[in-house]
Amino acid sequence: MKRFIIDGRYVELLKHYHISLEEILRKTELPGDVFSHKTPTMTEEQYFRFIETLGSYATDPQMAIQIACTDKIESFSPPIFASYCSKNGLVWIERLARYKALIGPMRLILTKTEDTLIVELTTAQGHPLPQFLAETETVFLVNLIRKATKEEIAPVSAEMIQPPDTNDFAEYLKTKITKSERNAVTFSLADLTLPFITHDEAMWSYFEPELNKRLAELDIDESTAARVRSALTELLPGGACSIEDVAEKIGLSKRTLQRKLSEENTTFQIQHNSVREMLAKHYIRNTDMTTNDIAFLLGYQEINSFIRAFSLWTGESISEYRNHK
């Protein structure tokens, strides 16, 4: 099942709007460790469930506009920042269409006419586009070109499958929103040829190879063992370190977790010991905690069990290892 890199700053965004990320992940039935991965990913179905749940918290009609315009999400992600480096709107929208999948499971279909460019918002694998996402993405496109040109550009037209119930969006876009069988925004070619004040070809030459590399890595899925280690790193200091705790954290049953680890030629105990060793070395190198405190944080009931384990890991006593830090 294809997975997409989720490059938005959702943790900071939800915190900014005082919305519980844990609560949304629970309601969406997503693993609690989704955004703790180095490269967060979701399937298209998972992403749209997440966005629909987020949209259900947007009781204020202005919230979608505020989210789309805030610097708390996506504006510093490489695909968006690279878009700002474009010469003008035509180059910008072509780049954004190419690299949009690096931000989420969406596609931008571009259709040029004699005087306009139609940008249709659709999904990568055919799922219906959530209304909240259609609203935020439409505003996002208009906001970006306004910021990059320092001109109050208004689209020629905007179409939505489910137009908003209020006039807030039409007022922001400065154009009428019509009900349609698609979600699309149309820009005039004259507006799209206005120069971007943020144009920077040197910066683009830096971004382009990395973006192409990321496109090639879209199908990469983090191993179960890596997810277990990430979960244990969070859970161990709080005293939750059983396989049941980890399985719940990453959204798998105990049996499924054991099977997936077996398929990767490892076990929960091997990963558990690996994280304990890593954390023990970290605490000794970087803190002044006592051996008793470290043993407690690593979930050892007896300090002697920790001392024996550390000797097996390193071939040294804790005091010898500490003297080498």
ZISULLIN-V833352 format. One record per backbone hydrogen bond with DSSP energy under -0.5 kcal/mol. CO is the residue of the C=O (numbers start at 1). NH is the residue of the N-H. If there is no record, write none. Layout:
# ZISULLIN-V833352
CO|NH, CO|NH
This chain:
# ZISULLIN-V833352
2|44, 4|42, 5|7, 8|10, 9|13, 10|14, 11|15, 12|16, 13|17, 14|19, 15|18, 19|21, 20|24, 21|25, 22|26, 23|27, 24|28, 25|29, 25|30, 26|29, 31|34, 33|36, 33|37, 34|37, 40|6, 42|4, 43|47, 44|48, 45|49, 46|50, 47|51, 48|52, 49|53, 50|54, 51|55, 52|56, 53|57, 54|57, 55|58, 57|59, 59|61, 60|63, 62|66, 63|67, 64|68, 65|69, 66|70, 67|70, 70|73, 73|75, 74|77, 77|80, 77|81, 78|82, 79|83, 80|84, 81|85, 82|85, 83|86, 85|200, 87|196, 88|92, 89|93, 90|94, 91|95, 92|96, 93|97, 94|98, 95|99, 96|100, 99|102, 100|103, 100|104, 103|7, 104|106, 105|124, 107|109, 107|122, 108|110, 109|120, 111|118, 115|189, 116|113, 117|187, 118|111, 118|120, 119|185, 120|109, 120|122, 121|183, 122|107, 128|130, 130|134, 131|135, 132|136, 133|137, 134|138, 135|139, 136|140, 137|141, 138|142, 139|143, 140|144, 141|145, 142|146, 143|147, 144|148, 145|149, 146|150, 146|151, 148|197, 148|198, 151|153, 157|186, 158|178, 159|184, 160|163, 160|180, 167|171, 168|172, 169|173, 170|174, 170|175, 173|155, 176|158, 176|178, 178|160, 182|184, 183|121, 184|159, 185|119, 186|156, 186|157, 187|117, 188|192, 189|193, 191|194, 192|89, 192|90, 194|89, 196|199, 200|204, 201|205, 202|206, 203|207, 204|208, 205|209, 206|210, 207|211, 208|212, 209|213, 210|214, 211|215, 212|216, 213|217, 214|217, 215|218, 217|220, 223|227, 224|228, 225|229, 226|230, 227|231, 228|232, 229|233, 230|234, 231|235, 232|236, 235|238, 235|240, 236|239, 239|241, 242|246, 243|247, 244|248, 245|249, 246|250, 247|252, 248|251, 249|32, 249|33, 253|257, 254|258, 255|259, 256|260, 257|261, 258|262, 259|263, 260|264, 261|264, 261|266, 262|265, 267|271, 268|272, 269|273, 270|274, 271|275, 272|276, 273|277, 274|278, 275|279, 276|280, 277|281, 278|282, 279|283, 280|284, 281|285, 282|286, 283|287, 290|294, 291|295, 292|296, 293|297, 294|298, 295|300, 296|299, 302|305, 302|306, 303|307, 304|308, 305|309, 306|310, 307|311, 308|312, 309|313, 310|314, 311|315, 317|321, 318|322, 319|323, 320|324, 321|324, 322|325
